[in-house]
Amino acid sequence: MIFPQDRVVYEHLNTSFTQLDAMLTELKAELFCGYVRLPARDYDGLVLLDAGRVPNAIEDAKGRRRTGAKAVDGILAKSRERDGMISVFQLSEGMTQLMADLADS
């Protein structure tokens, strides 16, 4: 997946020591706009945040794509495994909403 990377907030945090659930809770509290990305071998997950809410998520696993709440669940499960890296990118509100809308198309 190719997404814009306006401003890097965190980059290449290893999933073996990063708790994505806690990170998302903090980003929601901060009313964050942007996305959290979790690439791994044969896997790519992305959770979009728009002013602290999650309008959409995308999960590509071995050629299978899911969006929405099921994708968030899959990304959280994958974040508990050792082979991934978590990065967080800040975007404008408009860009974040556009990305959320495009995820379903």
N, C-alpha and C positions, 0 to 999 in steps of 0.2 A: 504494500500500500504506500502511496506517495501522498504526503500531507505537508502543508506549509509549516515552517518552523520559525515563527516570528522571533520569539525570545526563549532561550533555553533556561529553564528553572532548575531542573536536575537532569543529569545525563548519565546513563550506563550504571545505574545502581543494581547490583547483583540481587537476584530474587532470594538467594540463600540467606541474606540478612536484612531484607527490606519487607516490611509488612504493608502490602498494598491496601488492605482494608483500612488501616489507620491513616495512611496517606490520603486516601479518598475522603475520609471523614474530615481531616484537617483542611483539604482543599475546598470541600463544601462549606465549611465554617468560614473560610476566607472569601467566599463568593467568587471563586476562581473561574476564569474563562480560558479555555484551551483544551488540552487533551493529555492523557497519560497513555503512553505506548509501551507495550510489552512484546518485543520480538523474541523468538526462540527458534530452535531448529524445526523447520516445517510448520511454523506457527507465527501468527501476527495478531495481536490484540490491541484495541484502541478504545479508550473510554473518553467520551467528550463531556466536558463540563461547561455549562453556560450559566454564569452568575450563581454557581454553587449547586445547580441541579444537573442531573444527567439526562440530557435530551436523547442520547443515543449511544450505542457502542457497536463495534464491529469486531468480529472474530473470524479469522481465516485459519483453518486447521486442516492441513493435508488436502487442500482443494475444496473444502466445505466451508461455506460462509454462513454466519448467523449474525443477526443484528438485534438490538433491543435488550430486554432484561435477561434473556437466555445467554446472550453474548457476555454481559456483565458477569453472570454466574460462572461462565467458562473461563473468563479472564482471571477472576479471583481464584479459581481452582488452579489455574496454570501458574499463578504468582506464588503458589506454595511449593512449587517444584524448583529444582536447583539450576536449571539450564537457561534461565532468561535474564534479561536486563530491562530495567524500568527507566524510562525517560519521561520528563514532564515538559511540555511546551506551552507557553502562554500565547493566546491569540486575542484579537479583538472580539467583542460580542457578536458583531455582524458576521465575521468570518467563522466563528464557532457555530453559529446557527446555520449558516450555509453548509458547513461540513456535515452537521447533524442531518439536515434535509437530504443531502446528496448520498448519505450512507444507505438509505433505503432504495435508492434508484439503481 
